[in-house]
Amino acid sequence: MKRLIDHHLRKWKDSPLRQPLLLRGARQVGKTYAVRALGKTFSSFVEINFELNKQARTIFDRDLDPKRILREISTLTGIEIEPGKTLLFFDEIQAVPEGILALRYFYEILPELHVIAAGSLLDFALQQVGVPVGRVQFLYMYPLSFIEFLNALGHFLIIKEILTHPVEEEISEAIHNKMFELLGNYLAVGGMPQAVVCWRNMLNLHACSQIPQTLVSAYQYDFIKYGKSHQVKYLDLLFSRIPQQLGKVFKYSQIGDFRKRELDPCVDLMVTAGILHRVMYTDAQGLPLGAQADTMAFKLLFLDIGLSQFILDFKTGDWLLNPLEAFINKGMMVESFVGQELVAYEHPMKKAQLYYWKRDASGNSAEVDYLIQYGREIIPIEVKSGKGRTLRSIQSFLNSHQDSPYGVRFSTNNYSVCERIHSYPLYAVAKMVGFHEDVKDSLLALTT
């Protein structure tokens, strides 16, 4: 499977300003697979998994001299490590925090060496040992987006059509319906690599039904690794209840009869683990959007729409039988899908951050699902699960925010532009967000 991250990994490989790379992301989103794929472009590839190979951890006990470390790794693996020709991969590096600190010296003493580190709980280790500032680079990785899903199934011409179709021009009904059929497939399966591979091979939801349970169990097992003993029960509770609040401002009272001070640190832990993404409220009266954010008011996005539906015990087969009807009946999932897409298409050098806007006023309330920044402009995004044409909230936002030249609506409708509203079908989120040339290039790389 090709991934969006592949383009950025190749750029990192070829950059003369390259630094050791930390690949960040939740468990099972495909980090190891992506690094191994990059490894095939080198003369040699050395991988050490510090969870599986506990003996290898002792290499960092003596000191952090990179030349000695390389010599001992070469001896241990039987592969000579040649800077410039070998890709060295430290997997599950959170198991040996000294390895993270050693990356600084790899950069300072052996800058020609290509070295990548990753780990399912890496961000917790970074909080403990710190980051070698100015000595390492970061890339973030997420579950497969809809475009990556299409690539995995070989729908290259569909991808090209989505990325190049002008918003001012309607697409034919036949192609429009085909796109929604494929989007229904994606929403039924989700974006976790294991689930996508199973679907590609079997094209049978029942045959792949055990995968979500396996993944959910893996995430729950991690709770004992990063949560304190008294927090595990809260983490389990949040994990099962948060999907019920998708698309809504998060309320601790909906989780159960617990105090906020007990639950709030656990939400933070799940955000750090990559299971959740916060969608922060902002009044959007200036840039950057984060400067206006209210940390007390937020929505929560779950890592993957397939897993959230599994936790909610939704009948995902509805997406296959009648996708357009399912879009109407499952509005919370549609908004969540668009959020997941926006996260996936963010430039991977920075952690994705989403925002929303809301006005509470008697008789004049309004809410915009997402806000994104494009240069010096703020683009409001409204998600409609059906063909709804009422856009009062987005019009209200545009009238009160001079930095917003136009707004975007995602729905089951066809493409159109009407005054300051650009309407995209739900399958075309990638078309709307391809602002950054690097992101656009990574998307176009998936058309073959």
C-alpha positions in Angstrom: 0.0 0.0 0.0 1.2 3.5 -0.8 0.8 6.0 1.9 0.8 9.8 2.0 3.8 9.7 4.3 5.9 7.9 1.6 6.4 11.2 -0.3 7.6 13.0 2.8 9.9 10.1 3.8 11.5 10.2 0.4 12.0 14.0 0.7 13.6 13.4 4.1 15.9 10.8 2.7 17.2 13.1 -0.1 17.4 16.3 1.9 21.0 17.6 2.6 19.6 19.2 5.8 18.3 15.9 7.0 18.2 15.2 10.8 17.3 12.0 12.6 13.6 11.4 12.2 11.0 10.6 14.8 7.9 9.1 13.2 4.9 9.7 15.5 1.4 8.3 15.5 -1.0 5.9 17.3 -0.5 2.2 17.5 -1.2 0.2 14.3 -1.5 3.1 11.8 1.3 1.8 9.6 4.5 3.4 10.8 6.7 0.3 10.7 5.3 -0.7 7.3 6.1 2.8 5.9 9.7 2.7 7.2 10.3 -0.8 5.8 9.0 0.4 2.5 11.5 3.3 2.5 14.2 0.8 3.6 13.9 -1.0 0.3 15.3 2.1 -1.4 18.6 1.8 0.5 21.6 -0.6 -0.1 20.9 -2.1 3.4 18.3 -1.8 6.1 18.7 -2.5 9.8 15.7 -2.7 12.1 15.8 -3.1 15.8 12.5 -3.5 17.8 13.3 -2.7 21.4 10.2 -4.3 22.7 11.0 -7.6 21.0 14.8 -7.4 21.4 15.3 -6.5 25.1 19.0 -7.4 24.9 19.6 -4.7 22.3 18.6 -2.1 24.9 21.8 -2.6 26.8 23.8 -1.1 23.9 22.8 2.3 25.2 23.7 1.6 28.9 27.4 2.5 28.6 27.3 5.8 26.9 25.7 7.5 23.9 28.7 7.5 21.5 27.1 6.9 18.1 30.2 5.3 16.6 30.3 2.6 19.3 26.6 2.1 19.1 26.7 1.6 15.3 29.6 -0.8 15.7 27.8 -2.9 18.3 24.5 -2.9 16.3 26.4 -4.1 13.2 27.9 -6.9 15.3 24.6 -7.8 16.8 22.7 -7.9 13.5 25.4 -9.1 11.2 24.9 -6.2 8.8 27.5 -3.5 8.3 26.0 0.0 8.7 27.3 2.4 6.1 26.3 6.0 6.6 24.6 7.3 3.4 23.8 3.7 2.2 22.1 2.2 5.3 18.7 3.1 6.8 18.8 2.4 10.6 15.4 2.0 12.2 14.8 2.0 15.9 11.2 0.7 16.5 9.4 0.9 19.8 12.1 3.3 20.9 10.1 4.4 23.9 11.3 1.1 25.6 14.8 2.7 25.7 14.6 6.4 26.4 18.4 6.7 26.2 18.0 5.9 22.5 16.0 9.0 22.0 18.7 11.1 23.6 21.3 9.4 21.5 19.7 10.8 18.3 21.2 14.1 19.1 24.7 12.7 18.8 23.9 10.8 15.7 23.1 14.2 14.2 26.1 15.9 15.6 28.7 13.2 14.9 27.3 11.1 12.1 25.0 13.5 10.2 25.3 11.5 7.0 23.6 8.5 8.6 19.9 7.9 7.9 18.2 7.0 11.2 14.5 6.8 12.0 12.9 6.1 15.3 9.2 5.3 16.0 7.0 3.8 18.7 3.4 3.3 19.5 3.8 5.2 22.8 6.6 7.4 21.7 5.0 10.7 22.8 4.9 9.6 26.4 8.7 8.9 26.3 9.2 12.4 24.8 7.4 14.0 27.7 9.7 12.2 30.1 13.1 12.6 28.5 12.5 15.7 26.4 13.2 16.4 22.7 16.7 17.1 21.4 15.7 20.5 20.1 17.1 21.4 16.7 18.6 17.9 16.4 15.7 15.8 15.3 12.8 16.1 12.8 9.2 14.9 13.3 6.6 13.4 10.9 3.1 12.5 12.1 1.1 9.6 10.7 -2.6 8.7 10.9 -4.9 5.9 9.6 -5.5 5.7 5.9 -7.5 8.6 4.4 -10.2 8.0 1.7 -7.6 8.7 -1.0 -5.2 6.2 0.4 -8.0 3.7 0.7 -8.8 4.2 -3.0 -5.1 3.7 -3.9 -5.0 0.5 -1.9 -7.9 -0.8 -4.0 -6.4 0.3 -7.3 -8.9 3.1 -8.1 -6.2 5.4 -9.5 -8.4 7.2 -12.1 -11.0 7.9 -9.4 -8.3 9.5 -7.3 -7.2 11.6 -10.2 -10.8 12.7 -10.9 -11.3 13.8 -7.3 -8.1 15.8 -7.1 -8.5 17.6 -10.5 -12.3 18.1 -10.8 -13.2 21.8 -10.8 -15.6 22.8 -8.0 -17.5 25.1 -10.4 -18.5 22.1 -12.6 -21.0 19.4 -11.7 -19.8 15.8 -12.1 -22.0 13.3 -14.0 -24.6 11.4 -11.9 -23.0 8.0 -12.8 -19.6 9.1 -11.5 -21.1 10.9 -8.5 -23.0 7.7 -7.4 -19.9 5.6 -8.0 -17.8 7.9 -5.7 -20.4 7.6 -3.0 -20.5 3.8 -3.3 -16.7 3.7 -2.8 -17.0 6.2 0.1 -19.6 3.9 1.6 -17.0 1.1 1.4 -14.5 3.2 3.2 -16.9 4.2 6.0 -17.8 0.6 6.5 -14.2 -0.5 6.8 -12.4 2.5 8.3 -8.8 3.5 7.7 -6.8 1.1 9.9 -4.3 -0.7 7.7 -5.1 -4.2 8.8 -8.8 -3.6 8.1 -8.1 -2.1 4.7 -5.8 -5.0 3.7 -8.5 -7.5 4.7 -11.2 -5.7 2.7 -8.9 -5.5 -0.3 -8.2 -9.2 -0.2 -11.7 -10.5 0.8 -14.3 -7.7 -0.1 -16.3 -9.2 2.8 -17.1 -7.3 6.0 -17.9 -10.5 7.9 -14.5 -12.0 7.0 -12.8 -8.9 8.5 -15.1 -8.6 11.5 -12.4 -9.8 14.0 -9.9 -7.0 13.2 -11.7 -4.1 14.9 -12.0 -6.2 18.1 -8.3 -7.1 18.0 -7.3 -3.4 17.5 -9.6 -2.2 20.2 -8.2 -4.7 22.6 -4.6 -3.6 21.8 -5.5 0.0 22.6 -7.2 -1.0 25.9 -4.2 -3.1 26.8 -2.0 0.0 26.5 -3.9 1.7 29.2 -1.9 -0.1 31.9 1.3 1.1 30.2 0.6 4.9 30.4 -2.2 5.3 32.9 -1.7 5.1 36.7 -3.5 2.2 38.3 -6.5 4.2 39.5 -6.9 5.8 36.0 -7.3 2.6 34.0 -11.0 2.3 34.8 -11.5 5.9 33.6 -9.6 5.3 30.4 -11.8 2.2 29.7 -14.9 4.2 30.4 -13.9 7.1 28.2 -12.8 4.7 25.4 -16.3 3.2 25.3 -18.3 6.4 25.9 -16.5 9.1 23.9 -17.8 7.9 20.5 -21.3 8.6 21.7 -20.4 12.3 21.8 -18.9 12.6 18.3 -19.9 15.9 16.7 -20.9 17.4 20.0 -19.2 19.7 22.5 -17.7 17.2 25.0 -19.4 17.0 28.3 -17.8 15.1 31.2 -21.2 14.7 32.7 -22.2 12.4 29.8 -19.4 9.9 30.7 -20.8 9.1 34.2 -21.0 10.3 37.8 -17.3 11.2 38.0 -15.5 14.4 38.7 -13.9 16.3 35.9 -10.6 16.3 37.7 -10.6 12.5 37.5 -11.5 12.3 33.8 -9.6 15.3 32.4 -6.1 13.9 32.8 -7.3 10.7 31.2 -8.6 12.6 28.1 -5.1 14.2 27.9 -3.5 10.7 28.0 -5.7 9.4 25.2 -4.9 12.5 23.1 -1.2 11.9 23.7 -1.6 8.3 22.7 -3.2 9.4 19.4 -6.5 7.8 20.1 -8.3 11.1 20.3 -8.0 14.5 18.6 -9.3 17.7 20.3 -11.4 20.0 18.1 -10.9 23.3 19.9 -13.4 26.2 20.1 -12.2 29.5 18.7 -13.9 32.8 18.1 -11.6 33.1 15.0 -11.2 36.9 15.2 -7.5 36.6 14.4 -4.6 34.4 13.4 -3.3 32.0 14.3 -6.5 30.2 15.2 -4.9 28.6 18.2 -4.3 32.1 19.8 -8.1 32.5 20.1 -8.8 28.9 21.3 -10.7 28.1 24.5 -9.1 25.0 26.0 -12.2 24.4 28.1 -14.6 24.0 25.2 -13.8 21.3 22.7 -15.2 18.3 20.7 -13.4 15.0 20.4 -12.6 13.1 17.3 -11.9 9.4 17.6 -8.8 8.0 15.8 -10.7 6.0 13.2 -14.2 6.0 12.1 -14.2 2.2 11.6 -13.2 1.7 15.3 -15.6 4.2 16.6 -18.5 2.5 14.8 -17.4 -0.9 16.2 -17.4 0.5 19.8 -20.9 2.0 19.2 -22.0 -1.4 17.7 -23.2 0.3 14.5 -24.3 -1.9 11.6 -21.6 -0.8 9.2 -23.1 -3.0 6.4 -25.6 -0.2 5.9 -22.9 1.8 4.2 -22.6 -0.9 1.6 -26.3 -1.6 1.0 -27.5 2.0 0.6 -24.7 4.6 1.2 -26.7 7.7 0.4 -29.4 6.7 2.9 -26.8 5.8 5.5 -25.3 9.3 5.1 -28.6 10.8 6.1 -29.1 8.5 9.1 -25.6 8.7 10.5 -24.8 12.4 10.6 -22.4 12.2 13.6 -20.3 9.7 11.6 -20.3 12.0 8.5 -19.0 14.9 10.5 -16.4 12.7 12.2 -15.3 11.4 8.8 -14.7 14.9 7.5 -12.6 15.7 10.6 -10.6 12.5 10.2 -9.9 13.5 6.5 -8.8 17.0 7.5 -6.4 15.5 10.1 -5.0 13.0 7.5 -4.3 15.7 4.9 -2.6 18.1 7.3 1.1 18.6 6.6 2.8 15.8 8.5 5.6 18.0 9.9 3.2 19.4 12.5 0.6 17.7 14.6 -2.9 18.3 13.1 -5.1 20.6 15.1 -8.7 21.3 14.3 -11.0 24.1 15.4 -14.8 24.9 15.4 -16.8 28.0 15.9 -20.1 28.5 17.8 -22.3 31.4 18.8 -24.8 30.9 21.6 -27.5 33.6 21.4 -31.2 33.4 22.0 -32.8 33.0 18.6 -29.6 33.6 16.8 -27.3 30.6 17.6 -24.9 29.2 15.0 -22.2 26.6 14.7 -19.5 25.9 12.1 -18.2 22.3 12.3 -14.5 23.1 11.3 -12.2 26.0 10.6 -9.0 25.8 8.7 -6.4 28.4 7.9 -5.2 28.9 4.4 -2.4 31.6 4.3 -4.0 34.6 6.0 -7.5 33.4 5.3 -9.9 31.5 7.6 -12.1 28.9 5.8 -15.3 27.8 7.6 -16.5 24.3 6.9 -20.0 23.0 7.4 -20.8 19.3 7.0 -24.3 18.1 5.9 -25.1 14.4 6.1 -27.7 14.7 3.4 -28.7 17.2 0.7 -29.6 20.0 3.2 -29.3 23.4 1.7 -29.7 25.5 4.8 -26.4 27.3 5.4 -27.4 29.9 8.0 -24.5 29.2 10.3 -21.8 29.4 7.7 -23.4 32.6 6.3 -23.4 34.1 9.8 -19.7 33.3 10.2 -18.8 34.9 6.9 -20.8 38.0 7.7 -18.9 38.4 11.0 -15.4 37.4 9.9 -13.7 39.6 7.3 -10.7 37.2 7.0 -13.0 34.6 5.5 -13.5 35.2 1.7 -15.6 32.0 1.3 -17.0 29.0 3.1 -17.1 25.3 2.2 -20.0 22.9 2.5 -19.6 19.1 2.3 -22.7 17.1 1.6 -24.2 14.5 -0.7 -24.8 17.2 -3.2 -22.8 17.7 -6.4 -20.1 20.3 -6.9 -21.2 23.9 -7.1 -20.2 27.5 -6.3 -23.0 29.9 -5.2 -21.7 33.4 -4.3 -19.4 32.8 -1.3 -20.2 29.1 -0.7 -18.1 26.4 -2.4 -20.0 23.1 -2.3 -18.1 19.8 -2.5 -19.4 16.2 -2.3 -18.3 14.4 0.8 -15.9 12.3 -1.1 -13.8 15.3 -2.2 -12.3 16.5 1.0 -8.8 15.9 -0.4 -9.6 18.2 -3.3 -10.5 21.1 -1.0 -7.5 20.8 1.3 -4.7 20.4 -1.2 -3.4 24.0 -0.5 0.2 23.2 0.5 2.3 22.1 -2.5 3.9 19.3 -0.5 0.5 17.9 0.5 -0.7 18.2 -3.1 2.3 16.3 -4.3 1.8 13.5 -1.8 -1.8 13.2 -2.9 -0.9 13.2 -6.6 1.7 10.5 -6.0 -1.3 8.2 -5.1 -2.7 8.4 -8.7 -0.4 5.6 -9.9 
